[in-house]
Amino acid sequence: MKGLGAGVFEITKRYKTDTYRSVYGVKIGADVWVVHAFMKKSKTGIKTPKEDIELIKSRIKHLKETLK
């Protein structure tokens, strides 16, 4: 996943016609953390909304700081 750092990945699944479920995870050491999951319904493409990207970034930052 570009722009979110190393080890961050996205899982999506097509659901019905235009609905996607997205799960964002990050691998830290041997652990895999799910940092955000939501149902995305986009009318203008498949891009993840900016608010969700910012939330993901803040959660990853918090996890990395907490697990130091």
PQR file with spaces between the fields and no chain letter, atoms N, CA, C, O and H, PARSE charges and radii, in Angstrom:
ATOM       1  N    MET     1       0.847   -1.175    0.000 -0.4000 1.5000
ATOM       2  CA   MET     1       0.000    0.000    0.000 -0.0000 2.0000
ATOM       3  C    MET     1       0.887    1.229    0.000  0.5500 1.7000
ATOM       4  O    MET     1       1.574    1.495    0.986 -0.5500 1.4000
ATOM       5  N    LYS     2       0.884    1.967   -1.066 -0.4000 1.5000
ATOM       6  CA   LYS     2       1.755    3.137   -1.193 -0.0000 2.0000
ATOM       7  C    LYS     2       1.339    4.245   -0.227  0.5500 1.7000
ATOM       8  O    LYS     2       0.152    4.488   -0.011 -0.5500 1.4000
ATOM       9  H    LYS     2       0.326    1.751   -1.867  0.4000 1.0000
ATOM      10  N    GLY     3       2.328    4.900    0.340 -0.4000 1.5000
ATOM      11  CA   GLY     3       2.071    6.057    1.183 -0.0000 2.0000
ATOM      12  C    GLY     3       1.768    5.760    2.640  0.5500 1.7000
ATOM      13  O    GLY     3       1.655    6.689    3.440 -0.5500 1.4000
ATOM      14  H    GLY     3       3.292    4.702    0.165  0.4000 1.0000
ATOM      15  N    LEU     4       1.635    4.504    3.006 -0.4000 1.5000
ATOM      16  CA   LEU     4       1.329    4.174    4.394 -0.0000 2.0000
ATOM      17  C    LEU     4       2.495    3.515    5.107  0.5500 1.7000
ATOM      18  O    LEU     4       2.392    3.215    6.296 -0.5500 1.4000
ATOM      19  H    LEU     4       1.727    3.749    2.356  0.4000 1.0000
ATOM      20  N    GLY     5       3.589    3.284    4.422 -0.4000 1.5000
ATOM      21  CA   GLY     5       4.765    2.730    5.056 -0.0000 2.0000
ATOM      22  C    GLY     5       4.969    1.252    4.763  0.5500 1.7000
ATOM      23  O    GLY     5       4.092    0.573    4.229 -0.5500 1.4000
ATOM      24  H    GLY     5       3.673    3.527    3.456  0.4000 1.0000
ATOM      25  N    ALA     6       6.147    0.780    5.127 -0.4000 1.5000
ATOM      26  CA   ALA     6       6.514   -0.612    4.887 -0.0000 2.0000
ATOM      27  C    ALA     6       5.682   -1.539    5.759  0.5500 1.7000
ATOM      28  O    ALA     6       5.389   -1.223    6.912 -0.5500 1.4000
ATOM      29  H    ALA     6       6.859    1.332    5.561  0.4000 1.0000
ATOM      30  N    GLY     7       5.309   -2.674    5.208 -0.4000 1.5000
ATOM      31  CA   GLY     7       4.586   -3.680    5.958 -0.0000 2.0000
ATOM      32  C    GLY     7       3.084   -3.481    6.010  0.5500 1.7000
ATOM      33  O    GLY     7       2.374   -4.318    6.568 -0.5500 1.4000
ATOM      34  H    GLY     7       5.548   -2.931    4.271  0.4000 1.0000
ATOM      35  N    VAL     8       2.579   -2.386    5.439 -0.4000 1.5000
ATOM      36  CA   VAL     8       1.141   -2.111    5.456 -0.0000 2.0000
ATOM      37  C    VAL     8       0.509   -2.761    4.234  0.5500 1.7000
ATOM      38  O    VAL     8       1.039   -2.669    3.126 -0.5500 1.4000
ATOM      39  H    VAL     8       3.156   -1.706    4.986  0.4000 1.0000
ATOM      40  N    PHE     9      -0.612   -3.409    4.441 -0.4000 1.5000
ATOM      41  CA   PHE     9      -1.277   -4.074    3.322 -0.0000 2.0000
ATOM      42  C    PHE     9      -2.777   -3.836    3.378  0.5500 1.7000
ATOM      43  O    PHE     9      -3.332   -3.498    4.423 -0.5500 1.4000
ATOM      44  H    PHE     9      -1.043   -3.484    5.340  0.4000 1.0000
ATOM      45  N    GLU    10      -3.413   -4.018    2.241 -0.4000 1.5000
ATOM      46  CA   GLU    10      -4.859   -3.833    2.128 -0.0000 2.0000
ATOM      47  C    GLU    10      -5.467   -5.113    1.577  0.5500 1.7000
ATOM      48  O    GLU    10      -4.926   -5.722    0.654 -0.5500 1.4000
ATOM      49  H    GLU    10      -2.961   -4.292    1.392  0.4000 1.0000
ATOM      50  N    ILE    11      -6.585   -5.512    2.145 -0.4000 1.5000
ATOM      51  CA   ILE    11      -7.336   -6.658    1.637 -0.0000 2.0000
ATOM      52  C    ILE    11      -8.706   -6.137    1.238  0.5500 1.7000
ATOM      53  O    ILE    11      -9.385   -5.497    2.042 -0.5500 1.4000
ATOM      54  H    ILE    11      -7.024   -5.017    2.895  0.4000 1.0000
ATOM      55  N    THR    12      -9.117   -6.402    0.012 -0.4000 1.5000
ATOM      56  CA   THR    12     -10.444   -5.983   -0.428 -0.0000 2.0000
ATOM      57  C    THR    12     -11.168   -7.171   -1.027  0.5500 1.7000
ATOM      58  O    THR    12     -10.542   -8.102   -1.532 -0.5500 1.4000
ATOM      59  H    THR    12      -8.566   -6.922   -0.641  0.4000 1.0000
ATOM      60  N    LYS    13     -12.462   -7.136   -0.971 -0.4000 1.5000
ATOM      61  CA   LYS    13     -13.289   -8.202   -1.529 -0.0000 2.0000
ATOM      62  C    LYS    13     -14.483   -7.568   -2.201  0.5500 1.7000
ATOM      63  O    LYS    13     -15.167   -6.736   -1.606 -0.5500 1.4000
ATOM      64  H    LYS    13     -12.971   -6.379   -0.561  0.4000 1.0000
ATOM      65  N    ARG    14     -14.735   -7.952   -3.422 -0.4000 1.5000
ATOM      66  CA   ARG    14     -15.899   -7.454   -4.129 -0.0000 2.0000
ATOM      67  C    ARG    14     -17.152   -8.043   -3.485  0.5500 1.7000
ATOM      68  O    ARG    14     -17.221   -9.237   -3.191 -0.5500 1.4000
ATOM      69  H    ARG    14     -14.179   -8.628   -3.905  0.4000 1.0000
ATOM      70  N    TYR    15     -18.125   -7.185   -3.278 -0.4000 1.5000
ATOM      71  CA   TYR    15     -19.362   -7.606   -2.644 -0.0000 2.0000
ATOM      72  C    TYR    15     -20.521   -6.989   -3.411  0.5500 1.7000
ATOM      73  O    TYR    15     -20.688   -5.770   -3.435 -0.5500 1.4000
ATOM      74  H    TYR    15     -18.069   -6.215   -3.517  0.4000 1.0000
ATOM      75  N    LYS    16     -21.295   -7.824   -4.018 -0.4000 1.5000
ATOM      76  CA   LYS    16     -22.392   -7.398   -4.892 -0.0000 2.0000
ATOM      77  C    LYS    16     -21.845   -6.574   -6.054  0.5500 1.7000
ATOM      78  O    LYS    16     -20.879   -7.001   -6.687 -0.5500 1.4000
ATOM      79  H    LYS    16     -21.159   -8.814   -3.998  0.4000 1.0000
ATOM      80  N    THR    17     -22.414   -5.424   -6.357 -0.4000 1.5000
ATOM      81  CA   THR    17     -21.999   -4.704   -7.565 -0.0000 2.0000
ATOM      82  C    THR    17     -20.890   -3.696   -7.343  0.5500 1.7000
ATOM      83  O    THR    17     -19.905   -3.712   -8.082 -0.5500 1.4000
ATOM      84  H    THR    17     -23.198   -5.077   -5.843  0.4000 1.0000
ATOM      85  N    ASP    18     -21.009   -2.818   -6.356 -0.4000 1.5000
ATOM      86  CA   ASP    18     -19.995   -1.766   -6.212 -0.0000 2.0000
ATOM      87  C    ASP    18     -19.552   -1.559   -4.770  0.5500 1.7000
ATOM      88  O    ASP    18     -19.092   -0.473   -4.415 -0.5500 1.4000
ATOM      89  H    ASP    18     -21.809   -2.805   -5.757  0.4000 1.0000
ATOM      90  N    THR    19     -19.681   -2.562   -3.955 -0.4000 1.5000
ATOM      91  CA   THR    19     -19.332   -2.438   -2.548 -0.0000 2.0000
ATOM      92  C    THR    19     -18.072   -3.242   -2.268  0.5500 1.7000
ATOM      93  O    THR    19     -17.924   -4.371   -2.735 -0.5500 1.4000
ATOM      94  H    THR    19     -20.054   -3.444   -4.243  0.4000 1.0000
ATOM      95  N    TYR    20     -17.178   -2.655   -1.509 -0.4000 1.5000
ATOM      96  CA   TYR    20     -15.926   -3.323   -1.161 -0.0000 2.0000
ATOM      97  C    TYR    20     -15.758   -3.318    0.344  0.5500 1.7000
ATOM      98  O    TYR    20     -16.142   -2.363    1.019 -0.5500 1.4000
ATOM      99  H    TYR    20     -17.298   -1.738   -1.130  0.4000 1.0000
ATOM     100  N    ARG    21     -15.195   -4.364    0.854 -0.4000 1.5000
ATOM     101  CA   ARG    21     -14.808   -4.403    2.255 -0.0000 2.0000
ATOM     102  C    ARG    21     -13.291   -4.249    2.264  0.5500 1.7000
ATOM     103  O    ARG    21     -12.585   -4.983    1.572 -0.5500 1.4000
ATOM     104  H    ARG    21     -14.882   -5.140    0.306  0.4000 1.0000
ATOM     105  N    SER    22     -12.802   -3.317    3.028 -0.4000 1.5000
ATOM     106  CA   SER    22     -11.371   -3.079    3.088 -0.0000 2.0000
ATOM     107  C    SER    22     -10.871   -3.307    4.505  0.5500 1.7000
ATOM     108  O    SER    22     -11.487   -2.871    5.478 -0.5500 1.4000
ATOM     109  H    SER    22     -13.376   -2.721    3.590  0.4000 1.0000
ATOM     110  N    VAL    23      -9.761   -3.986    4.600 -0.4000 1.5000
ATOM     111  CA   VAL    23      -9.100   -4.221    5.875 -0.0000 2.0000
ATOM     112  C    VAL    23      -7.658   -3.780    5.702  0.5500 1.7000
ATOM     113  O    VAL    23      -6.984   -4.206    4.764 -0.5500 1.4000
ATOM     114  H    VAL    23      -9.260   -4.340    3.809  0.4000 1.0000
ATOM     115  N    TYR    24      -7.190   -2.945    6.583 -0.4000 1.5000
ATOM     116  CA   TYR    24      -5.809   -2.488    6.535 -0.0000 2.0000
ATOM     117  C    TYR    24      -5.065   -3.081    7.718  0.5500 1.7000
ATOM     118  O    TYR    24      -5.502   -2.984    8.864 -0.5500 1.4000
ATOM     119  H    TYR    24      -7.737   -2.599    7.344  0.4000 1.0000
ATOM     120  N    GLY    25      -3.938   -3.693    7.415 -0.4000 1.5000
ATOM     121  CA   GLY    25      -3.135   -4.305    8.456 -0.0000 2.0000
ATOM     122  C    GLY    25      -1.693   -3.867    8.330  0.5500 1.7000
ATOM     123  O    GLY    25      -1.275   -3.350    7.294 -0.5500 1.4000
ATOM     124  H    GLY    25      -3.583   -3.772    6.483  0.4000 1.0000
ATOM     125  N    VAL    26      -0.942   -4.074    9.386 -0.4000 1.5000
ATOM     126  CA   VAL    26       0.481   -3.764    9.377 -0.0000 2.0000
ATOM     127  C    VAL    26       1.203   -4.885   10.116  0.5500 1.7000
ATOM     128  O    VAL    26       0.742   -5.372   11.148 -0.5500 1.4000
ATOM     129  H    VAL    26      -1.282   -4.494   10.228  0.4000 1.0000
ATOM     130  N    LYS    27       2.346   -5.280    9.561 -0.4000 1.5000
ATOM     131  CA   LYS    27       3.168   -6.291   10.202 -0.0000 2.0000
ATOM     132  C    LYS    27       4.270   -5.584   10.966  0.5500 1.7000
ATOM     133  O    LYS    27       5.059   -4.834   10.391 -0.5500 1.4000
ATOM     134  H    LYS    27       2.720   -4.884    8.723  0.4000 1.0000
ATOM     135  N    ILE    28       4.316   -5.830   12.272 -0.4000 1.5000
ATOM     136  CA   ILE    28       5.343   -5.266   13.141 -0.0000 2.0000
ATOM     137  C    ILE    28       6.021   -6.441   13.825  0.5500 1.7000
ATOM     138  O    ILE    28       5.423   -7.115   14.664 -0.5500 1.4000
ATOM     139  H    ILE    28       3.675   -6.439   12.739  0.4000 1.0000
ATOM     140  N    GLY    29       7.275   -6.681   13.460 -0.4000 1.5000
ATOM     141  CA   GLY    29       7.977   -7.855   13.968 -0.0000 2.0000
ATOM     142  C    GLY    29       7.302   -9.111   13.450  0.5500 1.7000
ATOM     143  O    GLY    29       7.094   -9.254   12.245 -0.5500 1.4000
ATOM     144  H    GLY    29       7.761   -6.134   12.779  0.4000 1.0000
ATOM     145  N    ALA    30       6.956  -10.023   14.352 -0.4000 1.5000
ATOM     146  CA   ALA    30       6.289  -11.268   13.968 -0.0000 2.0000
ATOM     147  C    ALA    30       4.767  -11.149   14.032  0.5500 1.7000
ATOM     148  O    ALA    30       4.052  -12.085   13.675 -0.5500 1.4000
ATOM     149  H    ALA    30       7.125   -9.907   15.331  0.4000 1.0000
ATOM     150  N    ASP    31       4.275   -9.998   14.488 -0.4000 1.5000
ATOM     151  CA   ASP    31       2.835   -9.811   14.685 -0.0000 2.0000
ATOM     152  C    ASP    31       2.195   -9.085   13.504  0.5500 1.7000
ATOM     153  O    ASP    31       2.816   -8.237   12.864 -0.5500 1.4000
ATOM     154  H    ASP    31       4.856   -9.238   14.779  0.4000 1.0000
ATOM     155  N    VAL    32       0.944   -9.436   13.233 -0.4000 1.5000
ATOM     156  CA   VAL    32       0.144   -8.729   12.235 -0.0000 2.0000
ATOM     157  C    VAL    32      -1.027   -8.081   12.974  0.5500 1.7000
ATOM     158  O    VAL    32      -1.791   -8.760   13.660 -0.5500 1.4000
ATOM     159  H    VAL    32       0.439  -10.125   13.753  0.4000 1.0000
ATOM     160  N    TRP    33      -1.159   -6.777   12.828 -0.4000 1.5000
ATOM     161  CA   TRP    33      -2.207   -6.003   13.495 -0.0000 2.0000
ATOM     162  C    TRP    33      -3.201   -5.507   12.454  0.5500 1.7000
ATOM     163  O    TRP    33      -2.801   -4.988   11.412 -0.5500 1.4000
ATOM     164  H    TRP    33      -0.538   -6.225   12.270  0.4000 1.0000
ATOM     165  N    VAL    34      -4.486   -5.662   12.727 -0.4000 1.5000
ATOM     166  CA   VAL    34      -5.519   -5.053   11.889 -0.0000 2.0000
ATOM     167  C    VAL    34      -5.767   -3.669   12.467  0.5500 1.7000
ATOM     168  O    VAL    34      -6.155   -3.539   13.628 -0.5500 1.4000
ATOM     169  H    VAL    34      -4.811   -6.084   13.573  0.4000 1.0000
ATOM     170  N    VAL    35      -5.544   -2.631   11.660 -0.4000 1.5000
ATOM     171  CA   VAL    35      -5.660   -1.268   12.176 -0.0000 2.0000
ATOM     172  C    VAL    35      -6.943   -0.569   11.732  0.5500 1.7000
ATOM     173  O    VAL    35      -7.331    0.442   12.317 -0.5500 1.4000
ATOM     174  H    VAL    35      -5.229   -2.736   10.717  0.4000 1.0000
ATOM     175  N    HIS    36      -7.597   -1.095   10.712 -0.4000 1.5000
ATOM     176  CA   HIS    36      -8.841   -0.460   10.260 -0.0000 2.0000
ATOM     177  C    HIS    36      -9.579   -1.419    9.338  0.5500 1.7000
ATOM     178  O    HIS    36      -8.965   -2.099    8.516 -0.5500 1.4000
ATOM     179  H    HIS    36      -7.282   -1.916   10.237  0.4000 1.0000
ATOM     180  N    ALA    37     -10.883   -1.468    9.477 -0.4000 1.5000
ATOM     181  CA   ALA    37     -11.727   -2.266    8.587 -0.0000 2.0000
ATOM     182  C    ALA    37     -13.030   -1.510    8.380  0.5500 1.7000
ATOM     183  O    ALA    37     -13.585   -0.948    9.324 -0.5500 1.4000
ATOM     184  H    ALA    37     -11.382   -0.915   10.144  0.4000 1.0000
ATOM     185  N    PHE    38     -13.513   -1.497    7.150 -0.4000 1.5000
ATOM     186  CA   PHE    38     -14.748   -0.788    6.875 -0.0000 2.0000
ATOM     187  C    PHE    38     -15.356   -1.262    5.561  0.5500 1.7000
ATOM     188  O    PHE    38     -14.701   -1.927    4.758 -0.5500 1.4000
ATOM     189  H    PHE    38     -13.062   -1.954    6.384  0.4000 1.0000
ATOM     190  N    MET    39     -16.612   -0.910    5.359 -0.4000 1.5000
ATOM     191  CA   MET    39     -17.285   -1.195    4.108 -0.0000 2.0000
ATOM     192  C    MET    39     -17.239    0.079    3.282  0.5500 1.7000
ATOM     193  O    MET    39     -17.721    1.126    3.715 -0.5500 1.4000
ATOM     194  H    MET    39     -17.144   -0.370    6.011  0.4000 1.0000
ATOM     195  N    LYS    40     -16.667   -0.011    2.111 -0.4000 1.5000
ATOM     196  CA   LYS    40     -16.489    1.157    1.266 -0.0000 2.0000
ATOM     197  C    LYS    40     -17.457    1.092    0.101  0.5500 1.7000
ATOM     198  O    LYS    40     -17.521    0.088   -0.609 -0.5500 1.4000
ATOM     199  H    LYS    40     -16.275   -0.862    1.759  0.4000 1.0000
ATOM     200  N    LYS    41     -18.195    2.144   -0.090 -0.4000 1.5000
ATOM     201  CA   LYS    41     -19.091    2.255   -1.240 -0.0000 2.0000
ATOM     202  C    LYS    41     -18.708    3.522   -1.983  0.5500 1.7000
ATOM     203  O    LYS    41     -19.071    4.621   -1.565 -0.5500 1.4000
ATOM     204  H    LYS    41     -18.143    2.959    0.487  0.4000 1.0000
ATOM     205  N    SER    42     -17.990    3.380   -3.065 -0.4000 1.5000
ATOM     206  CA   SER    42     -17.515    4.528   -3.813 -0.0000 2.0000
ATOM     207  C    SER    42     -18.317    4.715   -5.082  0.5500 1.7000
ATOM     208  O    SER    42     -18.532    3.769   -5.840 -0.5500 1.4000
ATOM     209  H    SER    42     -17.696    2.487   -3.405  0.4000 1.0000
ATOM     210  N    LYS    43     -18.753    5.931   -5.307 -0.4000 1.5000
ATOM     211  CA   LYS    43     -19.481    6.242   -6.536 -0.0000 2.0000
ATOM     212  C    LYS    43     -18.572    6.846   -7.582  0.5500 1.7000
ATOM     213  O    LYS    43     -18.975    7.014   -8.733 -0.5500 1.4000
ATOM     214  H    LYS    43     -18.579    6.700   -4.691  0.4000 1.0000
ATOM     215  N    THR    44     -17.334    7.178   -7.192 -0.4000 1.5000
ATOM     216  CA   THR    44     -16.419    7.834   -8.124 -0.0000 2.0000
ATOM     217  C    THR    44     -15.109    7.072   -8.280  0.5500 1.7000
ATOM     218  O    THR    44     -14.096    7.676   -8.634 -0.5500 1.4000
ATOM     219  H    THR    44     -17.007    7.041   -6.257  0.4000 1.0000
ATOM     220  N    GLY    45     -15.097    5.794   -8.034 -0.4000 1.5000
ATOM     221  CA   GLY    45     -13.874    5.009   -8.171 -0.0000 2.0000
ATOM     222  C    GLY    45     -13.606    4.186   -6.935  0.5500 1.7000
ATOM     223  O    GLY    45     -14.451    4.079   -6.046 -0.5500 1.4000
ATOM     224  H    GLY    45     -15.920    5.304   -7.746  0.4000 1.0000
ATOM     225  N    ILE    46     -12.409    3.598   -6.886 -0.4000 1.5000
ATOM     226  CA   ILE    46     -12.090    2.693   -5.780 -0.0000 2.0000
ATOM     227  C    ILE    46     -11.138    3.309   -4.763  0.5500 1.7000
ATOM     228  O    ILE    46     -10.673    2.615   -3.858 -0.5500 1.4000
ATOM     229  H    ILE    46     -11.723    3.685   -7.608  0.4000 1.0000
ATOM     230  N    LYS    47     -10.845    4.584   -4.893 -0.4000 1.5000
ATOM     231  CA   LYS    47      -9.908    5.239   -3.997 -0.0000 2.0000
ATOM     232  C    LYS    47     -10.433    5.264   -2.566  0.5500 1.7000
ATOM     233  O    LYS    47     -11.612    5.530   -2.332 -0.5500 1.4000
ATOM     234  H    LYS    47     -11.223    5.148   -5.628  0.4000 1.0000
ATOM     235  N    THR    48      -9.549    4.984   -1.612 -0.4000 1.5000
ATOM     236  CA   THR    48      -9.908    5.021   -0.196 -0.0000 2.0000
ATOM     237  C    THR    48     -10.067    6.473    0.242  0.5500 1.7000
ATOM     238  O    THR    48      -9.204    7.302   -0.046 -0.5500 1.4000
ATOM     239  H    THR    48      -8.591    4.768   -1.802  0.4000 1.0000
ATOM     240  N    PRO    49     -11.160    6.792    0.934 -0.5600 1.5000
ATOM     241  CA   PRO    49     -11.391    8.171    1.379  0.2800 2.0000
ATOM     242  C    PRO    49     -10.250    8.702    2.248  0.5500 1.7000
ATOM     243  O    PRO    49      -9.652    7.955    3.024 -0.5500 1.4000
ATOM     244  N    LYS    50      -9.952   10.002    2.113 -0.4000 1.5000
ATOM     245  CA   LYS    50      -8.849   10.640    2.826 -0.0000 2.0000
ATOM     246  C    LYS    50      -8.988   10.488    4.340  0.5500 1.7000
ATOM     247  O    LYS    50      -7.994   10.277    5.035 -0.5500 1.4000
ATOM     248  H    LYS    50     -10.438   10.608    1.484  0.4000 1.0000
ATOM     249  N    GLU    51     -10.217   10.595    4.853 -0.4000 1.5000
ATOM     250  CA   GLU    51     -10.428   10.481    6.300 -0.0000 2.0000
ATOM     251  C    GLU    51      -9.974    9.108    6.810  0.5500 1.7000
ATOM     252  O    GLU    51      -9.383    8.996    7.884 -0.5500 1.4000
ATOM     253  H    GLU    51     -11.024   10.767    4.289  0.4000 1.0000
ATOM     254  N    ASP    52     -10.259    8.070    6.023 -0.4000 1.5000
ATOM     255  CA   ASP    52      -9.853    6.723    6.419 -0.0000 2.0000
ATOM     256  C    ASP    52      -8.333    6.574    6.363  0.5500 1.7000
ATOM     257  O    ASP    52      -7.743    5.944    7.241 -0.5500 1.4000
ATOM     258  H    ASP    52     -10.739    8.160    5.150  0.4000 1.0000
ATOM     259  N    ILE    53      -7.699    7.142    5.348 -0.4000 1.5000
ATOM     260  CA   ILE    53      -6.231    7.081    5.234 -0.0000 2.0000
ATOM     261  C    ILE    53      -5.587    7.765    6.443  0.5500 1.7000
ATOM     262  O    ILE    53      -4.636    7.236    7.018 -0.5500 1.4000
ATOM     263  H    ILE    53      -8.178    7.653    4.635  0.4000 1.0000
ATOM     264  N    GLU    54      -6.096    8.926    6.827 -0.4000 1.5000
ATOM     265  CA   GLU    54      -5.542    9.642    7.984 -0.0000 2.0000
ATOM     266  C    GLU    54      -5.722    8.838    9.271  0.5500 1.7000
ATOM     267  O    GLU    54      -4.821    8.800   10.110 -0.5500 1.4000
ATOM     268  H    GLU    54      -6.868    9.355    6.360  0.4000 1.0000
ATOM     269  N    LEU    55      -6.869    8.202    9.429 -0.4000 1.5000
ATOM     270  CA   LEU    55      -7.123    7.359   10.600 -0.0000 2.0000
ATOM     271  C    LEU    55      -6.163    6.175   10.638  0.5500 1.7000
ATOM     272  O    LEU    55      -5.623    5.844   11.693 -0.5500 1.4000
ATOM     273  H    LEU    55      -7.601    8.233    8.748  0.4000 1.0000
ATOM     274  N    ILE    56      -5.950    5.536    9.488 -0.4000 1.5000
ATOM     275  CA   ILE    56      -5.022    4.409    9.392 -0.0000 2.0000
ATOM     276  C    ILE    56      -3.614    4.849    9.779  0.5500 1.7000
ATOM     277  O    ILE    56      -2.938    4.173   10.553 -0.5500 1.4000
ATOM     278  H    ILE    56      -6.389    5.805    8.631  0.4000 1.0000
ATOM     279  N    LYS    57      -3.173    5.991    9.235 -0.4000 1.5000
ATOM     280  CA   LYS    57      -1.834    6.504    9.539 -0.0000 2.0000
ATOM     281  C    LYS    57      -1.668    6.763   11.034  0.5500 1.7000
ATOM     282  O    LYS    57      -0.642    6.412   11.616 -0.5500 1.4000
ATOM     283  H    LYS    57      -3.723    6.541    8.606  0.4000 1.0000
ATOM     284  N    SER    58      -2.672    7.374   11.651 -0.4000 1.5000
ATOM     285  CA   SER    58      -2.550    7.680   13.081 -0.0000 2.0000
ATOM     286  C    SER    58      -2.532    6.409   13.928  0.5500 1.7000
ATOM     287  O    SER    58      -1.812    6.339   14.924 -0.5500 1.4000
ATOM     288  H    SER    58      -3.506    7.658   11.178  0.4000 1.0000
ATOM     289  N    ARG    59      -3.313    5.410   13.542 -0.4000 1.5000
ATOM     290  CA   ARG    59      -3.319    4.147   14.288 -0.0000 2.0000
ATOM     291  C    ARG    59      -1.996    3.402   14.144  0.5500 1.7000
ATOM     292  O    ARG    59      -1.505    2.824   15.114 -0.5500 1.4000
ATOM     293  H    ARG    59      -3.898    5.467   12.733  0.4000 1.0000
ATOM     294  N    ILE    60      -1.419    3.410   12.953 -0.4000 1.5000
ATOM     295  CA   ILE    60      -0.120    2.758   12.741 -0.0000 2.0000
ATOM     296  C    ILE    60       0.954    3.468   13.566  0.5500 1.7000
ATOM     297  O    ILE    60       1.783    2.819   14.206 -0.5500 1.4000
ATOM     298  H    ILE    60      -1.818    3.879   12.166  0.4000 1.0000
ATOM     299  N    LYS    61       0.935    4.792   13.548 -0.4000 1.5000
ATOM     300  CA   LYS    61       1.907    5.561   14.330 -0.0000 2.0000
ATOM     301  C    LYS    61       1.778    5.227   15.811  0.5500 1.7000
ATOM     302  O    LYS    61       2.781    5.001   16.488 -0.5500 1.4000
ATOM     303  H    LYS    61       0.262    5.319   13.029  0.4000 1.0000
ATOM     304  N    HIS    62       0.553    5.196   16.313 -0.4000 1.5000
ATOM     305  CA   HIS    62       0.318    4.880   17.718 -0.0000 2.0000
ATOM     306  C    HIS    62       0.805    3.462   18.061  0.5500 1.7000
ATOM     307  O    HIS    62       1.429    3.251   19.101 -0.5500 1.4000
ATOM     308  H    HIS    62      -0.261    5.380   15.763  0.4000 1.0000
ATOM     309  N    LEU    63       0.517    2.506   17.190 -0.4000 1.5000
ATOM     310  CA   LEU    63       0.974    1.138   17.421 -0.0000 2.0000
ATOM     311  C    LEU    63       2.494    1.056   17.503  0.5500 1.7000
ATOM     312  O    LEU    63       3.045    0.431   18.410 -0.5500 1.4000
ATOM     313  H    LEU    63       0.010    2.678   16.345  0.4000 1.0000
ATOM     314  N    LYS    64       3.164    1.694   16.544 -0.4000 1.5000
ATOM     315  CA   LYS    64       4.632    1.646   16.516 -0.0000 2.0000
ATOM     316  C    LYS    64       5.234    2.306   17.746  0.5500 1.7000
ATOM     317  O    LYS    64       6.235    1.830   18.281 -0.5500 1.4000
ATOM     318  H    LYS    64       2.716    2.201   15.808  0.4000 1.0000
ATOM     319  N    GLU    65       4.630    3.401   18.197 -0.4000 1.5000
ATOM     320  CA   GLU    65       5.131    4.077   19.406 -0.0000 2.0000
ATOM     321  C    GLU    65       4.876    3.238   20.661  0.5500 1.7000
ATOM     322  O    GLU    65       5.718    3.177   21.556 -0.5500 1.4000
ATOM     323  H    GLU    65       3.816    3.788   17.762  0.4000 1.0000
ATOM     324  N    THR    66       3.724    2.603   20.716 -0.4000 1.5000
ATOM     325  CA   THR    66       3.348    1.795   21.874 -0.0000 2.0000
ATOM     326  C    THR    66       4.186    0.530   21.986  0.5500 1.7000
ATOM     327  O    THR    66       4.509    0.097   23.092 -0.5500 1.4000
ATOM     328  H    THR    66       3.040    2.652   19.988  0.4000 1.0000
ATOM     329  N    LEU    67       4.539   -0.062   20.860 -0.4000 1.5000
ATOM     330  CA   LEU    67       5.245   -1.348   20.856 -0.0000 2.0000
ATOM     331  C    LEU    67       6.772   -1.213   20.885  0.5500 1.7000
ATOM     332  O    LEU    67       7.475   -2.217   20.777 -0.5500 1.4000
ATOM     333  H    LEU    67       4.277    0.290   19.962  0.4000 1.0000
ATOM     334  N    LYS    68       7.283   -0.016   21.025 -0.4000 1.5000
ATOM     335  CA   LYS    68       8.746    0.166   21.068 -0.0000 2.0000
ATOM     336  C    LYS    68       9.350   -0.512   22.259  0.5500 1.7000
ATOM     337  O    LYS    68      10.565   -0.460   22.448 -0.5500 1.4000
ATOM     338  H    LYS    68       6.711    0.800   21.112  0.4000 1.0000
